[in-house]
Amino acid sequence: MTQNMTSTKGIFITGTDTGVGKTVVSALIVRALKLKGFNPAVMKPIETGCRKEGTVLIPSDGEFLKEMAEMDEPITEVTPYCFETPVAPLVASETEGRDIHIERIIDQFKGLTKKYDFVVVEGVGGLMVPITEVVMVVDLIEELDIPVIIVSLNKLGVLNHTLLTVEAIKNRSLELKGLVMNNHTIDPLDRSQDSNLLVLKRILQIPVIGEVFRLKELSKEHLDSVALKYINTDLILQ
C-alpha cells in the first residue's frame, strides 16, 4: 500500500431498494481509492439473475466490479454464489437447489483483507433481503463487522426508504459511514428530487459520502474522470 491506511478493513454498500445503483457506486468508490493510491478489492458475495453461458453462470455485476478493481483472482473469489433466477437469494437458492453458506462468504472476505488494503462489499437489494430463512443481508453485515454506506436513488419515496434503512442500521448498532445519493434519473415531473437530499441532511445529520450523476459510460477511464468529484474518500476512510 502506498499511504497510511485506515484500520477499517472494508465497507458494505447497501441500498434502499434493488436497482438503486449500488454496483455503479461501488465501482466509483473502487476507482476513487485507486486514484488515491490504495489497492482495493471487491466482493459481490451473492448475485442473482446471472446469465448462463453453456453450463456456467456469469455474474455480470461481479465481473464488472472485478474489472474495476483490476483483480487477478478468479470470479469465484469475488462472487462465490451465482444464481440464474432473478429473485431474492433465499428463493433463488431454493429454486436451484443450492444452499448459501455465510461462513464461506466471511472466510473469502477475510482472505481478501489479507491481500488488499480495503474491500468494497456490495450487497444484494436492501438490508432485509433474505439470504436464507434465518439470515438477512443485515445479518451478513453484522458478521463481516464493517461499516455501511447507503445508496439512495433520488426519487419520490426515497425519504421513507432511506429513513427505514437508517433505522434498521441503528437497531443493529452497526456503524453507518454515510449516504450516497444517486441522481441517475432526472424526472422533471418529480418535484421531490430538488429537496430529497436537503431533507435527509436535515433529518439524519449523517455524512453525505457523495452525489452521483448520470454517467456517459462505464469504462475505467470515464469513472476515473469523475470518481473523486462524486465520492469523498476521506469520509470513507476516516
VENNOR-V86556 format. One record per backbone hydrogen bond with DSSP energy under -1.0 kcal/mol. CO is the residue of the C=O (numbers start at 1). NH is the residue of the N-H. If there is no record, write none. Layout:
# VENNOR-V86556
CO;NH + CO;NH
This chain:
# VENNOR-V86556
9;119 + 11;121 + 12;149 + 13;123 + 14;151 + 21;25 + 22;26 + 23;27 + 24;28 + 25;29 + 26;30 + 27;31 + 28;32 + 29;33 + 30;34 + 31;35 + 32;36 + 33;38 + 34;37 + 39;117 + 41;120 + 43;122 + 45;81 + 47;83 + 51;58 + 53;56 + 56;53 + 58;51 + 58;60 + 59;63 + 60;64 + 61;65 + 62;66 + 63;67 + 64;68 + 65;69 + 66;71 + 74;77 + 75;79 + 78;44 + 81;47 + 83;50 + 85;87 + 88;92 + 89;93 + 90;94 + 91;95 + 92;96 + 93;98 + 101;105 + 102;106 + 103;107 + 104;108 + 105;109 + 106;110 + 107;111 + 108;112 + 109;113 + 112;116 + 118;41 + 119;11 + 120;43 + 121;13 + 126;129 + 127;138 + 129;137 + 130;90 + 135;131 + 135;132 + 136;140 + 137;141 + 138;142 + 139;143 + 140;144 + 141;145 + 147;12 + 148;177 + 149;14 + 150;180 + 151;16 + 152;182 + 153;155 + 155;158 + 157;161 + 158;162 + 159;163 + 160;164 + 161;165 + 162;166 + 163;167 + 164;168 + 165;169 + 166;170 + 167;171 + 169;174 + 170;173 + 175;148 + 178;150 + 179;209 + 179;210 + 180;152 + 181;212 + 182;154 + 187;190 + 189;191 + 190;193 + 192;195 + 192;196 + 195;199 + 196;200 + 197;201 + 198;202 + 199;203 + 200;204 + 201;205 + 207;179 + 209;232 + 210;181 + 212;183 + 219;223 + 220;224 + 221;225 + 223;227 + 226;230 + 227;231 + 231;233 + 233;237 + 234;238
